[in-house]
Amino acid sequence: MNISSRRISRCFSRSATSRRPHFPCVEAHAVRESQLRQTTFGSIPSSVSSTESSESGPEPPYARPNPKSYHVYHDPAPLELTYASPLPSFDVAYETWGTLSPEKDNAILLHTGLSASSHAASTALNPAPGWWEKFIGPGKALDTNQFFIVCTNVVGGCYGSTGPSSIDPTTGTHYATNFPIVSIFDMVRAQFRLLDHLGIDTLYASVGCSLGGMQSLAAGWLHPERVGKIVSISGTARSSPSAVAMRYAQRILMADPNWNYGFYYDKLPPHTGMKLARQIATITYRSGPEWDLRFGRQMRPVLEQSPDKPRTPALCPDFLIETYLDYQGEQFCLKYDANSLIYISKAMDLFDLTASSLSANHLITSSLSASTPSLSFTPHQTSHSKSHPPPANPPPHLIDLAEGMQPLAKIPTLVLGVQSDILFTVEQQRETADALRMVGNEQVSYYELGGVWGHDTFLLDVLNVGGAIRGFLS
């Protein structure tokens, strides 16, 4: 390179540097990281300012609960696991509402979604609204004048129950990704050990939404003699490939360098990866029609915009829907443990009540499946809504699913789905109801809800979701 070429190169370099663009949405990650370097994980700020809040709207409350606001049951005995050696001991964080009857026959076990804590409703110890605040209380869907409600944080979680962020008693350090893979069944086994501790032999009902719907079905499957009724809202008896794919996309957070193979405790957490994961999750939780009504194609306000020139587009959040996703990711990325998100989402992927899957995981013997009477698909006249009739060609796994769901044949069950749900589609709710009826369960109540709230309908539609639950439990 001659002297003239070098001069041109230096001039171009200085020119490019001086014109370096400004991206507030990218620089916010560096600001957050700088703040985190000045503190330690555990005393981190709840969030860092986002480009726009866009916080208006019917959003469910999620927050890191104060350890003093919930109870912790410690079990010193090992917990059997589906895929690994038993946990040597474990904790279950829980909260309760209502009064347990002298006969202890009015208990309802409430199962949470993926990122929720045991704080489903306000209590004397924690008066903040819970994630199901409008469904729990006197005269509400879960009527505390009638029922004793128990809600736990699942094993694998980070809100008081044993999970990857817990201290491994054998090493004195955080489990991190040395924590064993857990299943939905393992979570339920831990919950029933808590019920044993509370002296509750039989549940009036097992109630759950989303991940909780899986747990609710698993509770009846593991302990059919101990569960009086089952409520599964926007859940499934078999994770679909599309749901697995959507959860897998969220585990992109493992590519965040701060994740460090899961060993980030007392270091910088993978906040950028968690923000991205939450944005992906939020897309699966709501629906396009809702966002069309709520945001349309509106743009964020811009100061000093000349009316004589077209708006200059930005590569950072520009549309209101973008600012909404940015805000949701920002609010969540430091409130929840990344490893818990990975582990619990994997447990959801693995959930499958088909006989072949249960047999492969040694949850049932092949002889049980072989002894199943011959099953065939006969649509029940009340299986589906009038606008969504039973499929002409049922899914090939339906008979296999029915064989696996035999233990639920005598438990009254409410299956509730939402037509705008893209994560746990109504097809999954229909096949759950059909499989139950195929094994002779004539006490299946099935409903589909309309509306635009998508998967989050179970959090927001108090009138219809609450009404269905209240009627079924009465």
C-alpha positions, -999 to 999 in steps of 0.1 A, spaced: 0 0 0 15 34 -10 15 65 11 -15 80 -7 -36 48 -1 -27 48 36 -38 84 40 -71 76 23 -76 46 45 -69 66 77 -93 93 66 -120 68 58 -115 52 92 -118 85 111 -148 94 90 -166 61 98 -158 65 135 -172 100 136 -204 88 120 -209 58 143 -247 55 147 -265 57 181 -287 27 191 -303 33 225 -319 -2 226 -284 -18 222 -266 6 245 -292 -1 272 -276 -36 276 -243 -20 283 -259 4 308 -275 -25 326 -243 -45 327 -224 -15 341 -250 -12 369 -248 -49 376 -210 -48 379 -215 -24 409 -237 -48 428 -241 -86 431 -268 -109 418 -295 -111 444 -295 -74 452 -299 -64 415 -322 -36 405 -356 -49 393 -351 -33 359 -332 -8 339 -350 20 320 -363 8 287 -367 29 255 -404 31 261 -426 16 288 -457 7 269 -469 -7 302 -505 1 298 -528 -28 294 -541 -59 312 -507 -74 322 -505 -101 350 -482 -91 379 -450 -111 382 -424 -102 409 -396 -118 429 -413 -125 463 -397 -117 496 -386 -150 513 -403 -138 545 -437 -138 527 -440 -175 520 -437 -208 538 -410 -233 531 -414 -270 536 -380 -288 539 -380 -325 533 -348 -342 544 -357 -374 525 -347 -380 489 -370 -370 461 -374 -396 433 -367 -382 398 -378 -395 364 -345 -390 346 -318 -389 373 -307 -401 407 -329 -387 435 -324 -353 450 -309 -359 484 -334 -334 500 -356 -306 488 -375 -275 497 -410 -265 485 -421 -229 489 -459 -225 493 -487 -201 503 -522 -209 515 -556 -191 515 -588 -201 533 -592 -226 562 -586 -263 561 -617 -281 573 -615 -304 603 -619 -334 580 -592 -319 557 -614 -326 527 -617 -291 511 -581 -286 499 -574 -274 463 -538 -277 450 -532 -248 426 -504 -253 400 -486 -224 385 -474 -215 351 -437 -214 341 -425 -182 357 -450 -177 385 -443 -179 422 -464 -194 450 -479 -159 454 -512 -165 436 -531 -139 457 -524 -114 484 -519 -126 519 -512 -110 553 -475 -116 548 -476 -102 513 -504 -78 505 -492 -73 469 -516 -87 442 -508 -122 432 -507 -137 397 -543 -150 401 -556 -123 425 -590 -120 409 -597 -158 410 -590 -164 447 -610 -151 476 -644 -151 492 -671 -158 465 -645 -160 437 -637 -189 414 -616 -205 441 -638 -196 470 -619 -192 502 -651 -194 522 -654 -230 510 -619 -242 500 -584 -243 514 -561 -233 486 -524 -244 484 -501 -230 458 -464 -239 454 -433 -228 436 -423 -259 415 -391 -278 421 -367 -264 395 -380 -229 401 -362 -200 418 -388 -186 441 -381 -206 472 -383 -242 460 -352 -262 452 -338 -255 418 -306 -247 399 -300 -215 420 -302 -235 452 -272 -246 472 -262 -283 466 -259 -297 501 -232 -321 489 -209 -293 476 -219 -262 494 -222 -243 461 -250 -235 437 -263 -265 417 -262 -244 385 -264 -269 355 -253 -297 378 -290 -297 388 -307 -328 375 -332 -327 347 -367 -327 363 -400 -337 349 -436 -326 355 -441 -358 375 -411 -349 398 -427 -315 405 -460 -331 415 -442 -357 436 -427 -329 457 -461 -312 460 -477 -344 473 -449 -347 499 -459 -312 511 -496 -324 512 -485 -354 533 -467 -329 557 -499 -309 559 -520 -340 566 -540 -337 534 -548 -372 522 -573 -363 495 -576 -332 473 -610 -317 465 -594 -307 433 -562 -302 414 -563 -269 394 -537 -256 370 -531 -234 340 -505 -237 312 -476 -256 329 -500 -259 358 -525 -277 335 -499 -304 329 -492 -307 366 -529 -310 373 -532 -339 349 -500 -354 363 -514 -352 398 -545 -372 389 -523 -397 369 -499 -403 398 -525 -403 426 -560 -410 411 -571 -421 446 -562 -388 461 -576 -363 435 -613 -356 436 -615 -333 405 -591 -320 378 -591 -286 362 -567 -282 332 -568 -247 316 -548 -241 285 -526 -271 293 -520 -303 274 -515 -340 280 -488 -341 253 -465 -313 243 -469 -305 207 -439 -301 183 -448 -265 177 -448 -257 215 -415 -275 219 -401 -254 190 -413 -221 206 -398 -230 240 -365 -241 223 -362 -207 206 -363 -191 241 -333 -211 252 -312 -189 228 -304 -173 262 -277 -201 265 -258 -182 238 -254 -152 260 -217 -152 271 -228 -143 307 -247 -176 309 -213 -193 312 -226 -229 309 -251 -221 337 -224 -210 363 -232 -173 365 -242 -171 402 -225 -143 420 -214 -130 386 -232 -111 358 -264 -129 349 -273 -135 312 -296 -105 312 -295 -98 275 -303 -135 267 -332 -134 292 -346 -103 277 -346 -119 243 -362 -151 257 -390 -131 273 -397 -112 241 -400 -145 222 -422 -159 250 -445 -129 250 -452 -134 213 -465 -169 221 -485 -158 251 -508 -133 233 -524 -130 199 -521 -110 167 -557 -99 168 -552 -84 203 -521 -65 193 -539 -52 162 -567 -38 184 -543 -26 211 -514 -12 191 -523 -14 154 -494 0 134 -490 30 157 -455 44 161 -438 57 192 -439 95 197 -409 113 183 -398 147 195 -389 174 170 -403 156 140 -407 180 111 -442 179 96 -428 187 62 -406 155 60 -415 118 64 -407 102 97 -372 88 99 -375 51 108 -353 37 136 -337 3 139 -345 3 176 -381 -1 188 -402 22 165 -437 6 164 -456 5 197 -457 -33 195 -419 -32 195 -418 -9 225 -442 -33 243 -420 -63 237 -389 -43 247 -406 -33 280 -418 -68 288 -383 -82 282 -367 -55 303 -391 -60 332 -385 -98 333 -348 -102 326 -335 -97 361 -365 -111 380 -363 -148 371 -334 -172 371 -322 -182 336 -314 -218 346 -349 -222 360 -364 -210 327 -343 -235 308 -350 -264 332 -388 -258 335 -393 -252 298 -375 -285 291 -398 -303 316 -427 -289 296 -412 -302 264 -408 -337 279 -444 -340 292 -462 -368 273 -490 -390 287 -491 -413 257 -486 -449 268 -455 -454 246 -438 -424 262 -447 -434 297 -435 -469 290 -402 -456 276 -396 -436 307 -405 -466 329 -435 -448 344 -457 -477 334 -450 -512 324 -456 -525 289 -480 -550 304 -504 -521 314 -505 -509 279 -510 -544 265 -539 -550 289 -558 -519 276 -590 -528 259 -592 -520 222 -598 -483 218 -612 -465 188 -620 -428 182 -657 -420 184 -663 -382 187 -684 -373 217 -714 -351 208 -703 -324 233 -665 -327 227 -661 -295 207 -678 -262 200 -703 -259 172 -679 -237 152 -650 -261 157 -664 -297 151 -643 -328 158 -617 -335 132 -626 -359 104 -592 -375 108 -581 -377 145 -544 -374 152 -525 -408 150 -513 -405 186 -548 -402 201 -553 -439 209 -518 -440 224 -527 -410 245 -559 -425 256 -541 -457 267 -517 -436 288 -545 -417 304 -563 -447 319 -556 -437 355 -578 -406 349 -608 -425 337 -629 -420 369 -619 -384 378 -643 -356 369 -622 -333 347 -627 -298 333 -607 -291 301 -607 -254 291 -591 -240 260 -588 -207 241 -594 -204 204 -567 -176 200 -541 -196 219 -511 -204 197 -489 -220 224 -514 -245 238 -538 -247 209 -575 -258 212 -566 -289 192 -546 -300 223 -575 -294 246 -598 -313 223 -576 -344 221 -572 -343 259 -610 -344 263 -614 -371 236 -587 -393 251 -603 -391 285 -637 -401 270 -621 -429 250 -611 -446 283 -646 -443 297 -645 -410 315 -681 -397 312 -674 -368 336 -655 -346 312 -665 -309 309 -650 -293 278 -652 -256 269 -635 -233 243 -633 -196 249 -632 -169 223 -615 -136 227 -582 -121 217 -560 -126 247 -544 -159 235 -526 -181 260 -528 -154 287 -566 -156 287 -563 -178 318 -549 -148 337 -572 -121 323 -607 -135 315 -621 -135 350 -657 -137 339 -655 -168 316 -625 -187 331 -637 -180 366 -673 -189 358 -663 -222 343 -642 -231 373 -668 -220 398 -695 -241 380 -673 -272 378 -662 -271 414 -697 -265 428 
